[in-house]
Amino acid sequence: MRVLFLDLDSTTPSHLGCYGYHRNTSPNIDRIANEGIRFTNYYTSDAPCLPSRTALMTGKLGIHSGVVGHGGTAADVRHEGVDRQFKDTLATQSFPALFRSLGMKTTLISPFAERHSAWTFYAGFNEMHNTGKSGMESGEEVTPVVLNWLEQNGHKDNWMLYVNYWDPHTPYRAPEDFGNPFNNESLPSWLTEEVLENHKQKVGPHSVNEINMFNNQTKPEYPRYPGEIRDMDEMRKMIDGYDCGVRHMDNQIGMIFELLEKQGVMEEVIIIISADHGENMGELGIYGEHGTADQGTCNIPMIIRWPGYQKGQVDNELHYHLDLLPTIAEMVDKDPAPNWDGKSFANTIKNGKKNGREFLVVSQCAHVCQRSVRFDDWLYVRTYHDGYHLFDKEMLFNLIEDPHEQHNIASERPDVCKDAVYYLNEWHDEMMATSSSDIDPMRTVMIEGGPYHAKGALKNYTKWLIESGRGYAVPELEKRHPKEFV
């Protein structure tokens, strides 16, 4: 068995051709979607990067692993304590360890462990290749490492290769000589001048007045990444920059497929394509960031081509990304680990049967503190720390009518909000009852001063708001976050 797992950082489904995007951003990814199953309602349980990949590697929700943020106590996997054996459980119960148990060689090509000091990310791999720039790699720096490995190993049997690309992650770094294949193509139809004018009134990191998180500064080495969006030309620069990142990455993936074809093994390789999180490109009025527990950030692509099984299918059921672990275990006739939180959807791959969840709870504690409930056509967002966005405590979106989350209808549909809160409370009770700790790690983030990417930034940010003509927001920020003005 040969398995290629492509982890495409910050890749949002809504900007891939196989998910209906009008631009030709992803022909190579689209090919695999046509040859396998495309999952439309697939979500990271915990966003962004570190919580998401920790959940995938451990098979545990953040509330169980302890990792829900990017700093402080909640950025480290909980110790197993007095019950720890000679090796911890990740040695045998992690995502790559599952393949190791089948006698397969497991290889990682990624700088991620160094980027976040997430050394548990290495657990279960035979071989690790750090591409050296802590996540600032462009695809042409990653692909040669992948091709070199495949030249040596691709023709052999029994391997799992995990490859991490970063091109869609800010700041958009597609090389200058790549050009802009989308220069003459229209923007997404929903991004109108009216929408932009509404977004100009918003406050909060990565809104149109401060693409650079808390200001509008730019860096000459990243010309595709604007500091602000004042007009539709700059809107185009923003969207084109992201789409060029996706297309440049897709071209690199095409080189991998070309080599596998040359080796005569392409049709035998199980190919899994996913991401750690998506990217808000206007959702909630946020651009170029993955800092909320919403559709833009937490909905991720999942494409599985498993030779001999379902082909050209679409699954619309609700799934967590960590459902992949028990799914693969069932596909290869292995028992799932007892501490995994996932639910297998192997029957979907084998015979197309629906096997989703009734609802999902997704979390974000690195930029804001939010938990959201995804069910039916609804996304309900509960905010505990707004990350200086001035979000309402409750937000509700009908994702069929409003897929880009522009209209909060919580006040209009209290009945739906009550259903969502019921789901959230039931989930929280179950998670805490099955946790090794009596502490909710989101609470830890709050006690330790708030989400990492917001902590300590408010004083300088309020100065910027006044300078940029939005001083009207400062009193409300002071009211919500009085400790940060002491």
Residue pairs with C-beta under 8 A, 6 or more apart in sequence:
1 102
1 104
1 157
1 158
1 270
1 332
2 154
2 157
2 158
2 159
2 160
2 265
2 268
2 269
2 270
3 99
3 104
3 159
3 160
3 161
3 269
3 270
3 271
3 272
4 161
4 163
4 256
4 260
4 269
4 270
4 271
4 272
5 160
5 161
5 162
5 163
5 272
5 274
6 163
6 165
6 253
6 271
6 272
6 273
6 274
7 53
7 110
7 162
7 163
7 164
7 165
7 274
7 275
7 276
8 165
8 168
8 249
8 273
8 274
8 275
8 301
9 49
9 135
9 164
9 165
9 166
9 168
9 169
9 275
9 276
10 166
10 168
10 169
10 170
10 275
10 276
10 277
10 278
10 279
10 290
11 168
11 246
11 249
11 275
11 278
11 279
11 300
11 301
12 168
12 275
12 278
12 279
12 281
12 296
12 299
12 300
12 301
13 19
13 40
13 278
13 299
13 300
13 301
14 20
14 21
14 278
14 281
14 299
14 403
15 21
15 23
15 25
15 168
15 242
15 243
15 246
15 279
15 281
16 25
16 26
16 29
16 30
16 246
16 301
17 23
17 24
17 25
17 26
17 27
17 29
17 30
18 26
18 29
18 30
18 33
18 34
18 38
18 303
19 38
19 40
19 301
22 185
22 186
22 188
23 182
23 185
23 243
24 181
24 247
25 182
25 243
25 246
25 247
25 250
26 246
26 247
26 250
27 250
27 254
28 250
28 251
28 253
28 254
28 257
29 250
29 253
29 273
29 301
29 303
31 257
32 271
32 273
32 303
32 305
33 303
34 312
35 305
35 311
35 312
36 271
36 303
36 304
36 305
36 306
36 310
36 311
36 312
36 313
37 303
37 304
37 305
37 310
37 313
37 314
37 315
37 348
37 349
38 301
38 302
38 303
38 313
38 314
38 315
39 301
39 302
39 303
39 304
39 314
39 315
39 317
39 319
40 314
40 315
40 316
41 299
41 316
41 317
41 318
41 319
41 356
41 374
42 274
42 299
42 300
42 301
42 302
42 319
42 320
42 321
43 298
43 299
43 300
43 318
43 319
43 320
43 321
43 360
43 362
43 374
44 51
44 52
44 55
44 276
44 277
44 298
44 300
44 320
44 321
44 362
45 52
45 55
45 61
45 62
45 320
45 321
45 322
45 341
45 360
45 361
45 362
45 363
46 52
46 54
46 55
46 61
46 62
46 67
46 68
46 362
46 363
46 364
46 365
47 276
47 277
47 290
47 292
47 293
47 297
47 298
47 362
47 363
47 364
47 366
48 70
48 276
48 277
48 290
48 291
48 297
48 364
48 366
48 367
49 70
49 112
49 115
49 116
49 276
49 277
49 290
50 67
50 69
50 70
50 75
50 116
50 118
50 366
51 62
51 67
51 68
51 69
51 363
51 365
51 366
52 276
52 277
52 321
53 112
53 118
53 121
53 276
54 60
54 62
54 65
54 67
54 77
54 118
54 120
54 121
55 61
55 62
55 65
55 67
55 320
55 321
55 322
56 95
56 276
56 321
56 322
56 324
56 325
57 90
57 94
57 95
57 96
57 120
57 121
57 123
57 124
58 65
58 77
58 90
58 93
58 94
58 95
58 120
59 93
59 94
59 95
59 322
59 325
59 326
59 337
59 339
59 340
59 341
59 342
60 322
60 339
60 340
60 341
61 320
61 322
61 341
61 431
62 68
62 363
62 365
62 441
63 363
63 428
63 431
63 432
63 435
63 440
63 441
63 442
64 339
64 341
64 431
64 434
64 435
64 436
65 77
65 78
66 73
66 74
66 76
66 77
66 78
66 437
66 441
67 74
67 75
67 76
67 77
67 441
68 74
68 363
68 365
68 366
68 441
68 442
68 445
69 75
69 365
69 366
69 441
69 445
69 451
69 452
70 116
70 366
70 452
70 453
71 366
71 452
71 455
72 444
72 445
72 448
72 449
72 452
73 441
73 444
73 448
74 365
74 441
74 442
74 444
74 445
74 448
75 116
75 452
77 90
77 120
78 436
78 437
80 88
80 89
81 436
88 123
89 337
89 339
90 97
90 120
90 123
90 124
91 97
91 123
91 124
92 101
92 337
93 337
93 339
93 340
94 123
94 124
95 124
95 324
95 325
96 106
96 108
96 123
96 124
96 125
96 160
96 162
97 106
97 123
97 124
98 124
98 325
98 328
98 329
98 334
99 106
99 124
99 160
100 106
100 124
100 126
101 334
102 158
102 332
102 334
103 158
104 158
104 159
104 160
105 126
105 127
105 153
105 156
105 158
105 159
105 160
106 124
106 125
106 126
106 127
106 159
106 160
106 162
107 125
107 126
107 127
107 128
107 129
107 149
107 153
107 159
107 160
107 161
107 162
108 121
108 122
108 125
108 127
108 128
108 129
108 162
108 164
109 129
109 131
109 142
109 145
109 146
109 149
109 161
109 162
109 163
109 164
110 121
110 128
110 129
110 130
110 131
110 162
110 163
110 164
111 130
111 131
111 132
111 133
111 134
111 135
111 137
111 164
112 118
112 121
112 135
112 164
113 119
113 121
113 122
113 128
113 130
114 130
114 134
115 134
115 135
122 128
125 162
129 145
129 149
131 137
131 141
131 142
131 145
131 164
132 141
133 141
135 166
135 169
136 166
136 173
137 166
138 166
138 167
138 173
138 174
138 175
138 248
139 165
139 166
139 167
139 248
139 249
139 251
139 252
140 175
140 252
142 163
142 164
142 165
142 166
142 252
143 252
143 255
143 256
146 161
146 163
146 256
147 255
147 256
147 259
149 161
150 161
150 256
150 259
150 260
150 263
151 259
153 159
153 161
154 259
154 260
154 263
154 265
155 263
155 264
155 265
163 256
165 249
165 252
165 253
167 173
167 174
167 245
167 246
167 248
167 249
167 252
168 242
168 245
168 246
168 249
168 279
169 245
169 279
170 225
170 279
170 288
170 289
171 219
171 222
171 224
171 225
172 222
172 224
172 225
172 241
172 242
172 244
172 245
172 288
173 222
173 224
173 245
174 224
174 241
174 244
174 245
174 247
174 248
175 248
176 223
178 244
178 248
180 240
180 244
181 244
181 247
182 239
182 240
182 243
182 244
182 247
183 240
187 232
187 235
187 236
187 239
188 239
188 281
188 282
190 282
190 404
191 235
191 239
191 282
193 232
195 282
195 406
196 208
196 229
196 231
196 232
196 235
198 285
198 406
199 207
199 208
199 229
199 282
199 285
200 208
200 209
201 470
202 208
202 209
202 285
202 389
203 388
203 389
203 390
203 465
203 470
203 473
203 477
204 285
204 286
204 386
204 387
204 388
204 389
204 390
204 391
205 213
205 214
205 286
205 289
205 291
205 367
205 387
205 388
205 389
205 453
205 454
206 213
206 280
206 286
206 287
206 288
206 289
206 291
207 285
207 286
207 287
207 389
208 228
208 229
208 230
208 285
208 287
209 216
209 228
209 468
209 470
210 216
210 227
210 228
210 464
210 468
211 225
211 226
211 227
211 228
211 229
211 238
211 287
211 288
212 218
212 227
213 289
213 453
214 457
214 460
214 461
214 464
215 227
215 464
216 227
216 228
216 468
217 227
218 225
218 226
218 227
219 225
224 237
224 240
224 241
224 244
224 245
225 238
225 241
225 288
226 234
226 237
226 238
226 241
228 234
229 235
229 237
229 238
229 287
238 281
238 287
238 288
239 281
242 279
242 281
242 288
257 266
260 266
260 269
267 307
268 307
269 307
270 304
270 305
270 306
270 307
271 303
271 304
271 305
272 302
272 303
272 304
272 305
272 324
273 301
273 302
273 303
273 304
274 300
274 301
274 302
274 303
274 321
274 324
275 300
275 301
276 300
277 290
277 297
277 298
277 300
278 290
278 295
278 296
278 297
278 298
278 299
278 300
279 288
279 289
279 290
279 296
279 297
280 286
280 287
280 288
280 289
280 290
280 291
280 292
280 294
280 296
280 297
281 287
281 288
281 296
282 296
282 404
283 292
283 294
283 295
283 296
283 297
283 404
283 405
284 292
284 294
284 296
284 389
284 391
284 405
285 406
286 292
286 296
286 389
289 297
289 367
290 296
290 297
291 297
291 364
291 366
291 367
291 368
291 387
291 453
292 364
292 367
292 368
292 370
292 381
292 387
292 389
293 362
293 363
293 364
293 368
293 370
293 371
293 372
293 381
294 370
294 372
294 379
294 381
294 397
294 405
295 379
295 397
295 399
295 403
295 404
295 405
296 404
296 405
297 364
298 362
298 364
298 372
298 374
300 321
302 319
302 321
302 324
304 349
305 311
306 331
306 349
309 349
309 350
310 348
310 349
310 350
310 351
310 352
313 352
315 345
315 348
315 354
315 356
317 345
317 348
317 354
317 355
317 356
317 357
318 356
318 357
318 358
318 359
318 360
318 374
318 375
319 343
319 345
319 356
319 357
319 360
320 341
320 342
320 343
320 357
320 360
322 340
322 341
322 342
323 342
323 343
323 344
323 345
324 342
325 336
325 337
325 340
325 342
326 336
326 340
326 342
326 343
326 344
326 346
327 342
327 344
327 345
327 346
327 349
328 346
329 335
329 336
329 337
329 344
330 336
330 344
330 346
331 346
331 349
331 350
336 342
336 344
343 355
343 357
344 355
345 355
345 356
346 355
347 353
347 355
348 354
348 355
358 375
359 373
359 374
359 375
359 423
359 427
360 373
360 374
360 375
361 371
361 372
361 373
361 374
361 423
361 424
361 427
361 428
362 371
362 372
362 374
363 370
363 371
363 372
363 442
364 370
364 371
364 372
365 441
365 442
365 445
365 451
366 451
366 452
366 453
367 387
367 451
367 452
367 453
367 454
368 383
368 385
368 386
368 387
368 389
368 391
368 451
368 454
369 383
369 384
369 385
369 387
369 442
369 445
369 446
369 450
369 451
370 381
370 382
370 383
370 384
370 391
371 382
371 384
371 424
371 442
372 379
372 380
372 381
372 382
373 379
373 380
373 382
373 420
373 423
373 424
373 427
375 419
375 420
375 423
377 398
377 399
377 400
377 401
378 396
378 397
378 398
378 399
378 416
378 420
379 396
379 397
379 399
379 405
380 394
380 395
380 396
380 410
380 416
380 417
380 420
380 421
380 424
381 391
381 394
381 395
381 396
381 397
382 393
382 394
382 420
382 421
382 424
383 391
383 392
383 393
383 394
383 395
384 442
384 446
385 445
385 446
385 450
385 451
385 454
386 480
387 451
387 453
387 454
388 454
388 457
388 458
388 461
388 477
388 481
390 473
390 476
390 477
390 480
392 408
392 410
394 410
394 417
395 405
395 408
395 410
396 408
396 409
396 410
396 413
396 416
396 417
396 420
397 405
397 407
397 408
397 409
398 409
399 405
402 409
410 417
428 440
432 438
432 440
445 451
445 452
449 455
449 456
456 484
458 477
458 481
458 484
458 485
459 484
459 485
462 474
462 477
462 478
465 471
465 473
465 474
465 477
466 474
478 485
